[in-house]
C-alpha cells in the first residue's frame, strides 16, 4: 500500500535536524568539500521550541497541516488489511466476515482470482485541528550514549478530524469481470469532543563513523486509531456494477443490491473492523513500509545545494555561488545538546575547479560551551569556510584595493584570509593582507624601491553587531606584523627608512579609521532564518578556528 504522506514527513524531520531543505544535488563528490565547516547546536530550550511550534514551522514553509486537498489519489491494498479485519474475534469482524461471505456466494462459478483491490479517489479533502510536535527521546539516547545517532519522536494529534471525497471508486485489478464499485460524496469524521486521535513516529537518524553514510529509520509506531470514535453519514449508498452472465441462450445479471443494503446497515461495525485492521497495520507493518518509501524517494546521503550571494559583489545580477552542505556527524552531550556536524562546499560556477585555499595548521575542532546551553540555537562557522568565500570573491575582483587614507590604496595580490582566534578583544579578528603598494614619490622610487612594492601585514577587523546583522569594519593594522619584500628594495641601505615611511602611512590610516568607520563588508555569512523562523542574533564569540553565533528563536 503506497503512503503518499510518509516521504514528506520523514524527509522533513531529517531536514529540520540538518537545517536545510531538500534541493537538487549539485555533485555527489565534492573535491572542495570542507569537513566540519558548520556545526549546529540545539539546546534543550531550542528543542522545546521545535516541540511546541513544529506545526507553525511547517505551515510557514508551505506544508499544510490543518487542511488540504488532493485532486487524485490511487493506491492498491495488499491482503494485510483484509486478513487482519477478518481474523479478529469481535462483532465488528463478524460483520466483515459476513460481507465477504455474501460476495463469495454471489460470485460462485465466476472462477475469480485472489483479489487485488485498487482504490481511486477524486478530490480528497481533509480538515483537522492538528497539533504536531517533534522532540528528542533522551531516555533512549542517554541509555546508549556516543553511538552517533539521534532519536526523535514526531507526534501528530488531531482533536478534530474530517475526511471527505467527491468520488471513490474500487476496482479489483485481478478480476475485471466484477467491474467498478463506488461511493459518491463520502464524508468521514471524528466525533466532536471525544478523545484525540494520535500517531507517534520514532525516527532514528544515524551517521556511520566508518564511512559517514546517513541512515534514517522509522521505529515501531504508536496510534490509538482503534479506539477513536469516528462517524459516517447516516446513509452510505454503494454504487454497484451491472455484471451480466450468460450460459448458452440463458442470460442473467448478478444483483449486488443486497451487498449495498448490508453495508449501509452495518456501516459502523465495518468501520470499526477497518479501524482495528489499521491499528494492526500500524503496529506490525507501517514502520517497514515507511522505511521502504523513504529509501525509494529520499537519499539523505546526497548533499543539499543552495545558492548564496557572493560577498563583495556590487551587481545583484552577478552569478551566485553554489553552497552545498551534507550531514557528516551527530553527537549528544550529557547536558542534552544535540550537535550536528556539516561538511560544506562553496563553488563558483564561473571557476568550478578552483582548489581550496590552504588551511591554517593547528586549529582545533569546535567546542560549544555554556553560551550554547543558554541559547536556543548556535552555529559554529569554520575559518576555512569564510576564507573560501573570500578566495572566490577575490578571484572575481571584488576585493581588489584597500584604502590606507589620503586617497591612497594598496592592491591585493592574493586572497585575504581571516584568522579566527581568541584575542584580547572578542570582537576583533585578523585578516592577512598580501598587497602591492605603488610608490608615487619620484625620488623614493628612483633610489629606494622598485614599484610596485610588495608587502604583507595583518589587518584587524572589527565584527560589529547592528540589530540582527553583522558587518566588518576596518579597525587597525597590526604594525608589528609588517613585512616588506626585500626584492622590492633597490638598495638595502634604505630598508629602515622605507619601513619607517610605510609604518607612518599605516599609523595614519589607523588614526583615520578610529575617527571614521570604514566598512570592509556590510554582509557576513550569518543565517537570517532557520526553516522560516527569524533568527535573533544574541551574541557571537570568536575562538580557535571558529566563529560562534548564538541565537534565540523567541522574540
C-alpha positions as CSV (number, residue, x, y, z in Angstrom):
1,X,0.0,0.0,0.0
2,X,1.5,3.3,-1.0
3,X,1.7,6.0,1.6
4,X,1.5,9.5,0.0
5,X,2.3,11.5,3.2
6,X,5.2,9.4,4.5
7,X,8.0,10.5,2.3
8,X,7.3,14.2,3.0
9,X,7.0,13.6,6.7
10,X,10.3,11.7,7.3
11,X,12.4,13.9,5.0
12,X,11.0,16.9,6.8
13,X,12.0,15.6,10.2
14,X,15.5,14.7,8.9
15,X,15.9,18.0,7.2
16,X,14.9,20.0,10.3
17,X,17.8,18.4,12.1
18,X,20.4,19.3,9.4
19,X,18.9,22.8,9.0
20,X,18.5,22.7,5.2
21,X,15.5,22.0,2.9
22,X,16.0,19.2,0.3
23,X,17.1,20.6,-3.1
24,X,18.7,19.2,-6.2
25,X,22.1,17.5,-5.8
26,X,25.0,19.6,-7.3
27,X,27.5,16.8,-7.2
28,X,27.8,13.6,-5.3
29,X,31.5,14.0,-4.6
30,X,33.0,17.5,-4.0
31,X,36.7,17.9,-4.4
32,X,36.4,21.2,-2.5
33,X,34.5,19.7,0.5
34,X,35.4,21.1,3.9
35,X,34.9,18.8,6.8
36,X,33.2,20.2,9.9
37,X,32.7,23.5,8.1
38,X,29.5,24.2,10.0
39,X,28.2,22.8,13.3
40,X,24.7,23.4,14.7
41,X,23.9,23.0,18.4
42,X,20.3,22.8,19.5
43,X,19.9,23.3,23.3
44,X,17.1,21.9,25.5
45,X,15.3,25.3,25.2
46,X,15.6,25.1,21.4
47,X,14.4,21.5,21.3
48,X,11.4,22.7,23.4
49,X,10.7,25.4,20.8
50,X,10.5,22.9,18.0
51,X,8.3,20.6,20.0
52,X,5.8,23.4,20.7
53,X,6.0,25.1,17.3
54,X,6.5,22.4,14.6
55,X,3.1,22.9,13.1
56,X,3.7,26.6,12.6
57,X,7.2,26.0,11.2
58,X,5.8,23.6,8.6
59,X,3.0,25.9,7.8
60,X,5.5,28.7,7.3
61,X,7.3,26.6,4.8
62,X,4.2,25.9,2.8
63,X,3.3,22.5,4.2
64,X,-0.4,22.5,5.1
65,X,-1.3,20.5,8.2
66,X,-4.8,21.7,9.3
67,X,-6.4,21.5,5.9
68,X,-5.7,20.3,2.3
69,X,-7.0,18.8,-0.9
70,X,-5.6,16.1,-3.2
71,X,-7.1,16.1,-6.7
72,X,-6.5,12.4,-7.3
73,X,-5.1,9.5,-5.2
74,X,-4.6,6.0,-6.3
75,X,-3.4,3.1,-4.2
76,X,-3.6,-0.7,-4.1
77,X,-4.3,-2.6,-0.9
78,X,-2.3,-5.7,0.0
79,X,-4.0,-8.6,1.7
80,X,-3.0,-7.5,5.2
81,X,-6.0,-5.2,5.9
82,X,-8.5,-7.7,4.7
83,X,-6.9,-10.6,6.6
84,X,-6.5,-8.7,9.8
85,X,-10.0,-7.4,9.7
86,X,-11.4,-10.9,9.2
87,X,-9.3,-13.0,11.6
88,X,-10.0,-11.0,14.8
89,X,-12.8,-12.3,17.0
90,X,-15.2,-9.5,17.6
91,X,-18.7,-8.3,16.5
92,X,-17.0,-6.0,14.0
93,X,-15.0,-8.8,12.5
94,X,-18.1,-10.9,12.3
95,X,-19.8,-8.3,10.2
96,X,-16.8,-8.1,7.9
97,X,-16.7,-11.9,7.5
98,X,-20.4,-11.9,6.6
99,X,-19.8,-9.3,4.0
100,X,-17.0,-11.4,2.4
101,X,-19.3,-14.4,2.6
102,X,-22.1,-12.7,0.7
103,X,-19.7,-11.5,-2.0
104,X,-18.4,-15.1,-2.3
105,X,-21.9,-16.6,-2.6
106,X,-22.9,-14.1,-5.3
107,X,-19.7,-14.8,-7.4
108,X,-19.7,-18.6,-7.2
109,X,-18.8,-20.1,-10.5
110,X,-17.0,-17.0,-11.9
111,X,-13.6,-18.5,-11.4
112,X,-12.3,-15.5,-9.6
113,X,-8.6,-14.9,-8.8
114,X,-7.3,-13.7,-5.5
115,X,-8.4,-10.0,-5.4
116,X,-6.1,-7.1,-5.9
117,X,-8.3,-4.1,-4.9
118,X,-7.4,-0.7,-6.3
119,X,-9.0,2.5,-5.0
120,X,-9.2,5.7,-6.9
121,X,-10.3,8.8,-5.0
122,X,-11.2,12.2,-6.6
123,X,-10.9,15.4,-4.6
124,X,-9.9,14.1,-1.2
125,X,-10.2,16.9,1.3
126,X,-9.2,16.9,4.9
127,X,-9.6,19.2,7.8
128,X,-8.2,18.8,11.3
129,X,-7.5,20.7,14.4
130,X,-4.0,19.4,14.5
131,X,-1.0,19.5,16.8
132,X,2.4,18.4,15.5
133,X,5.5,18.1,17.7
134,X,8.9,16.7,17.5
135,X,11.1,16.0,20.5
136,X,14.3,14.1,21.2
137,X,13.9,10.7,23.0
138,X,16.5,11.4,25.7
139,X,15.6,8.3,27.7
140,X,16.8,6.2,24.8
141,X,19.8,8.3,23.9
142,X,21.1,8.6,27.5
143,X,20.9,4.8,27.7
144,X,23.1,4.5,24.5
145,X,25.5,7.4,24.6
146,X,28.0,8.1,21.9
147,X,26.5,5.9,19.2
148,X,26.4,8.6,16.6
149,X,22.6,8.8,16.3
150,X,19.7,10.9,17.4
151,X,16.2,9.5,18.1
152,X,13.4,11.9,17.6
153,X,9.7,11.3,18.3
154,X,7.3,13.0,15.9
155,X,3.7,13.2,17.1
156,X,0.6,14.1,15.2
157,X,-2.5,14.7,17.3
158,X,-6.0,15.5,15.9
159,X,-8.6,16.9,18.3
160,X,-10.9,17.3,15.3
161,X,-10.6,15.4,12.0
162,X,-12.8,15.2,8.9
163,X,-12.1,13.5,5.6
164,X,-14.3,13.8,2.5
165,X,-14.2,12.8,-1.1
166,X,-16.4,13.7,-4.0
167,X,-15.9,10.2,-5.6
168,X,-14.4,6.9,-4.5
169,X,-14.1,4.0,-7.0
170,X,-13.0,0.5,-6.2
171,X,-11.8,-1.9,-8.9
172,X,-10.5,-5.5,-8.5
173,X,-7.5,-5.5,-10.8
174,X,-7.3,-9.3,-10.8
175,X,-11.0,-9.7,-11.7
176,X,-12.2,-7.2,-14.3
177,X,-15.5,-9.1,-14.6
178,X,-16.6,-7.5,-11.2
179,X,-16.4,-4.1,-12.9
180,X,-16.2,-0.9,-10.7
181,X,-17.8,-0.2,-7.4
182,X,-18.0,3.2,-5.7
183,X,-19.4,5.9,-3.4
184,X,-20.2,9.5,-4.3
185,X,-19.9,12.4,-1.8
186,X,-18.4,10.4,1.0
187,X,-17.6,12.0,4.4
188,X,-15.9,10.6,7.5
189,X,-15.1,12.4,10.7
190,X,-14.1,12.1,14.4
191,X,-17.0,12.5,16.8
192,X,-16.6,16.1,18.3
193,X,-15.4,16.5,21.9
194,X,-14.1,12.9,22.1
195,X,-10.5,11.7,22.8
196,X,-7.9,13.0,20.2
197,X,-6.6,10.7,17.5
198,X,-2.8,10.4,17.6
199,X,0.1,8.9,15.7
200,X,3.6,8.8,17.2
201,X,6.6,8.1,14.9
202,X,10.0,7.5,16.4
203,X,12.7,8.3,13.9
204,X,16.4,7.4,14.4
205,X,18.9,9.4,12.4
206,X,22.4,8.0,12.5
207,X,25.8,8.7,10.9
208,X,28.2,5.9,10.4
209,X,31.6,6.6,11.9
210,X,33.3,4.4,9.3
211,X,32.0,5.9,6.1
212,X,29.8,8.7,7.3
213,X,26.7,7.4,5.5
214,X,23.4,8.6,6.9
215,X,20.6,6.3,7.8
216,X,17.0,7.5,8.6
217,X,14.9,4.7,10.1
218,X,11.4,4.8,11.5
219,X,10.9,2.6,14.5
220,X,7.7,1.0,15.9
221,X,4.9,3.4,15.7
222,X,2.1,4.1,18.2
223,X,-1.6,5.0,17.5
224,X,-5.0,4.9,19.1
225,X,-6.9,4.7,15.8
226,X,-8.7,1.5,17.0
227,X,-10.3,3.4,20.0
228,X,-11.1,6.7,18.4
229,X,-14.8,7.5,17.9
230,X,-15.4,8.1,14.2
231,X,-18.7,8.7,12.4
232,X,-20.1,8.1,9.0
233,X,-23.0,9.7,7.1
234,X,-26.5,8.5,8.2
235,X,-26.7,6.6,4.9
236,X,-23.9,5.1,2.8
237,X,-25.1,4.5,-0.8
238,X,-22.8,2.0,-2.5
239,X,-22.8,2.2,-6.3
240,X,-22.8,-1.4,-7.5
241,X,-21.9,-2.6,-11.0
242,X,-24.0,-4.5,-13.5
243,X,-22.5,-7.9,-14.2
244,X,-24.2,-9.8,-17.0
245,X,-23.9,-13.6,-17.1
246,X,-24.8,-16.0,-19.9
247,X,-24.7,-19.7,-20.3
248,X,-25.8,-20.7,-23.8
249,X,-29.1,-18.9,-24.6
250,X,-29.7,-18.3,-20.9
251,X,-28.8,-14.8,-19.7
252,X,-28.8,-13.3,-16.2
253,X,-27.4,-10.4,-14.1
254,X,-25.8,-10.5,-10.7
255,X,-27.8,-8.5,-8.2
256,X,-25.5,-6.7,-5.8
257,X,-28.2,-4.6,-4.1
258,X,-28.1,-7.0,-1.1
259,X,-24.5,-6.1,-0.6
260,X,-25.2,-2.4,-0.7
261,X,-28.0,-2.8,1.8
262,X,-25.8,-4.9,4.1
263,X,-23.0,-2.3,4.1
264,X,-25.4,0.6,4.9
265,X,-27.0,-1.4,7.8
266,X,-23.6,-2.5,9.3
267,X,-21.5,0.5,8.3
268,X,-20.5,1.3,11.9
269,X,-19.4,-2.3,12.6
270,X,-17.5,-2.4,9.3
271,X,-15.8,1.0,10.1
272,X,-14.7,-0.4,13.5
273,X,-13.3,-3.5,11.8
274,X,-11.3,-1.2,9.5
275,X,-10.0,0.8,12.5
276,X,-8.9,-2.5,14.1
277,X,-7.2,-3.5,10.9
278,X,-5.4,-0.2,10.5
279,X,-4.2,-0.4,14.1
280,X,-2.7,-3.8,13.4
281,X,-1.2,-2.4,10.2
282,X,0.4,0.5,12.2
283,X,1.7,-1.9,14.9
284,X,3.1,-4.5,12.5
285,X,3.9,-3.1,9.1
286,X,3.8,0.7,8.8
287,X,7.4,1.3,10.1
288,X,8.9,-1.1,7.5
289,X,6.6,0.4,4.8
290,X,7.7,3.9,5.7
291,X,11.4,3.0,5.6
292,X,10.9,1.4,2.1
293,X,9.1,4.6,0.9
294,X,11.8,6.9,2.2
295,X,14.6,4.9,0.6
296,X,12.7,5.0,-2.7
297,X,12.3,8.8,-2.7
298,X,14.8,10.4,-0.4
299,X,18.5,9.9,-0.1
300,X,19.9,11.7,3.0
301,X,23.4,11.0,1.8
302,X,23.0,13.4,-1.1
303,X,24.4,16.9,-0.3
304,X,21.8,19.6,-0.3
305,X,22.6,22.5,-2.6
306,X,21.6,26.2,-2.4
307,X,22.9,29.4,-3.8
308,X,24.5,32.3,-2.0
309,X,25.2,35.9,-2.8
310,X,28.9,36.5,-3.5
311,X,30.4,38.7,-0.7
312,X,31.6,42.0,-2.1
313,X,29.6,41.8,-5.3
314,X,28.3,45.2,-6.4
315,X,25.9,43.9,-9.1
316,X,22.9,41.9,-8.0
317,X,22.9,40.1,-11.3
318,X,26.3,38.6,-10.8
319,X,26.1,34.8,-10.8
320,X,25.6,33.3,-7.3
321,X,28.0,30.9,-5.7
322,X,26.8,27.3,-5.1
323,X,26.7,26.3,-1.5
324,X,26.3,22.6,-0.6
325,X,26.1,21.0,2.8
326,X,25.9,17.4,4.0
327,X,25.3,16.0,7.4
328,X,28.5,14.3,8.4
329,X,28.2,13.6,12.2
330,X,25.8,13.7,15.1
331,X,26.7,13.9,18.8
332,X,24.8,14.5,22.0
333,X,26.2,15.7,25.3
334,X,25.4,15.0,28.9
335,X,23.8,18.5,29.0
336,X,21.4,17.3,26.3
337,X,22.8,19.4,23.5
338,X,22.3,18.0,20.0
339,X,25.2,18.8,17.8
340,X,25.1,18.2,14.0
341,X,28.3,18.4,12.0
342,X,28.0,19.5,8.4
343,X,30.6,19.3,5.7
344,X,30.3,22.0,3.1
345,X,31.5,23.2,-0.2
346,X,31.3,26.6,-1.9
347,X,32.0,26.8,-5.6
348,X,31.9,29.5,-8.2
349,X,30.2,28.2,-11.3
350,X,32.4,30.5,-13.3
351,X,35.6,28.9,-11.9
352,X,34.3,25.5,-10.9
353,X,37.7,23.9,-10.5
354,X,39.2,26.4,-8.1
355,X,41.1,24.5,-5.4
356,X,40.6,25.3,-1.7
357,X,42.8,27.8,0.0
358,X,45.5,26.3,2.3
359,X,44.1,25.8,5.7
360,X,45.8,27.2,8.8
361,X,47.5,24.5,10.8
362,X,47.0,23.8,14.4
363,X,43.3,24.8,14.7
364,X,41.1,22.7,16.9
365,X,37.6,21.2,16.4
366,X,34.6,23.3,17.5
367,X,33.7,23.2,21.2
368,X,30.3,24.5,22.2
369,X,30.3,25.9,25.8
370,X,27.8,27.4,28.3
371,X,26.8,30.0,25.7
372,X,25.3,27.3,23.6
373,X,23.4,25.9,26.5
374,X,22.0,29.3,27.2
375,X,20.9,29.9,23.6
376,X,18.2,28.2,21.7
377,X,20.3,27.6,18.6
378,X,24.1,28.1,18.0
379,X,26.2,27.9,14.8
380,X,29.9,27.3,14.6
381,X,31.3,28.5,11.3
382,X,34.8,27.3,10.4
383,X,37.6,29.6,9.4
384,X,38.2,27.7,6.2
385,X,34.6,28.2,5.1
386,X,34.9,32.0,5.5
387,X,38.3,32.0,3.7
388,X,36.8,30.0,0.8
389,X,34.3,32.8,0.2
390,X,37.0,35.5,0.4
391,X,39.1,33.5,-2.1
392,X,36.3,33.2,-4.6
393,X,35.3,36.8,-4.3
394,X,39.0,37.9,-4.7
395,X,39.3,35.9,-7.9
396,X,36.2,37.7,-9.2
397,X,37.9,41.0,-8.5
398,X,35.6,42.1,-5.7
399,X,38.4,42.5,-3.1
400,X,40.9,44.4,-5.2
401,X,42.0,47.6,-3.3
402,X,42.1,48.7,0.4
403,X,42.2,52.3,1.2
404,X,45.0,53.5,3.6
405,X,44.0,57.1,3.7
406,X,45.0,60.3,1.8
407,X,43.4,58.9,-1.3
408,X,46.0,56.1,-1.5
409,X,45.2,52.4,-1.8
410,X,47.0,49.1,-1.8
411,X,46.2,46.5,-4.3
412,X,45.7,42.9,-3.2
413,X,47.8,40.3,-5.0
414,X,46.3,37.2,-3.3
415,X,43.1,36.4,-1.5
416,X,42.8,37.8,2.1
417,X,42.5,35.2,4.8
418,X,40.8,35.6,8.2
419,X,42.4,34.2,11.3
420,X,39.8,33.2,13.9
421,X,41.5,33.0,17.3
422,X,40.6,34.3,20.7
423,X,42.3,37.6,21.3
424,X,42.3,40.4,23.9
425,X,39.2,41.9,22.3
426,X,36.5,39.4,21.5
427,X,35.2,41.5,18.6
428,X,38.5,41.7,16.7
429,X,39.8,39.2,14.1
430,X,42.9,39.4,12.0
431,X,42.9,39.4,8.2
432,X,46.1,38.6,6.4
433,X,46.8,41.1,3.7
434,X,49.2,40.4,0.8
435,X,49.4,43.5,-1.3
436,X,51.3,45.8,-3.7
437,X,51.8,49.5,-3.0
438,X,52.6,51.9,-5.8
439,X,55.1,54.5,-4.5
440,X,54.4,57.9,-6.1
441,X,57.4,59.9,-4.9
442,X,59.8,60.1,-7.8
443,X,63.0,60.3,-5.7
444,X,62.0,57.3,-3.5
445,X,61.1,55.1,-6.3
446,X,64.2,56.0,-8.2
447,X,66.6,55.4,-5.4
448,X,65.0,53.2,-2.8
449,X,62.2,50.9,-4.1
450,X,61.0,49.1,-7.1
451,X,57.3,49.6,-8.0
452,X,55.1,48.0,-7.1
453,X,56.4,47.5,-3.6
454,X,55.3,44.1,-2.2
455,X,54.3,43.8,1.5
456,X,52.3,41.8,3.9
457,X,50.6,42.6,7.2
458,X,47.7,41.7,9.5
459,X,44.6,43.9,9.3
460,X,42.5,43.9,12.5
461,X,38.8,43.7,11.5
462,X,36.1,44.6,14.0
463,X,33.0,42.4,13.9
464,X,30.1,44.8,14.7
465,X,26.6,43.6,15.6
466,X,24.0,46.1,14.4
467,X,20.5,44.8,15.3
468,X,20.2,41.3,13.8
469,X,23.0,41.9,11.3
470,X,26.8,41.8,11.4
471,X,29.2,43.9,9.5
472,X,33.0,44.0,9.2
473,X,34.8,47.3,9.8
474,X,38.5,48.1,9.2
475,X,39.9,48.7,12.7
476,X,43.6,48.9,12.6
477,X,46.8,47.5,11.1
478,X,49.0,45.4,13.4
479,X,52.1,47.4,12.6
480,X,54.4,44.8,14.2
481,X,53.3,42.3,11.5
482,X,54.5,44.4,8.6
483,X,56.8,42.5,6.2
484,X,58.4,44.2,3.1
485,X,59.7,42.0,0.3
486,X,63.5,42.6,0.1
487,X,63.2,42.3,-3.7
488,X,61.1,45.5,-3.7
489,X,64.1,47.4,-2.4
490,X,66.7,48.9,-4.8
491,X,69.2,49.4,-2.0
492,X,69.1,47.6,1.3
493,X,70.6,50.6,3.0
494,X,67.2,52.3,2.6
495,X,65.4,49.4,4.4
496,X,64.8,51.1,7.7
497,X,63.8,54.4,6.1
498,X,61.3,52.7,3.7
499,X,59.9,50.6,6.6
500,X,59.5,53.8,8.7
501,X,57.7,55.6,5.9
502,X,55.3,52.7,5.4
503,X,54.6,52.4,9.1
504,X,53.8,56.1,9.3
505,X,51.3,55.7,6.5
506,X,49.7,52.7,8.2
507,X,49.6,54.5,11.6
508,X,47.9,57.5,9.9
509,X,45.3,55.0,8.4
510,X,44.7,53.6,11.9
511,X,44.0,57.1,13.3
512,X,41.6,57.8,10.4
513,X,39.8,54.5,10.9
514,X,39.4,55.3,14.6
515,X,37.7,58.6,13.7
516,X,35.6,57.4,10.8
517,X,34.1,54.0,10.3
518,X,35.5,52.4,7.2
519,X,33.3,49.5,6.1
520,X,35.1,46.4,4.7
521,X,31.9,44.4,4.2
522,X,28.3,45.0,5.2
523,X,27.3,41.3,4.9
524,X,28.7,38.4,6.7
525,X,27.7,34.7,6.3
526,X,25.2,34.7,9.1
527,X,21.9,32.9,8.7
528,X,18.9,35.2,9.0
529,X,16.3,32.5,9.3
530,X,16.1,28.8,10.1
531,X,13.3,27.0,8.3
532,X,11.3,30.2,8.1
533,X,12.0,31.1,11.8
534,X,13.6,34.5,12.0
535,X,16.8,34.2,13.9
536,X,17.6,36.8,16.6
537,X,21.3,37.0,17.0
538,X,22.0,37.4,20.7
539,X,25.8,37.4,20.6
540,X,28.8,36.0,18.9
541,X,32.2,34.7,20.1
542,X,35.5,34.1,18.2
543,X,37.6,31.1,19.3
544,X,40.3,29.0,17.8
545,X,39.4,28.4,14.2
546,X,35.6,29.1,14.5
547,X,33.2,32.0,15.0
548,X,30.3,31.0,17.2
549,X,26.9,32.6,16.6
550,X,24.3,32.3,19.3
551,X,20.6,32.8,18.5
552,X,17.3,32.9,20.3
553,X,14.2,31.6,18.5
554,X,11.7,33.6,20.6
555,X,11.2,37.3,20.2
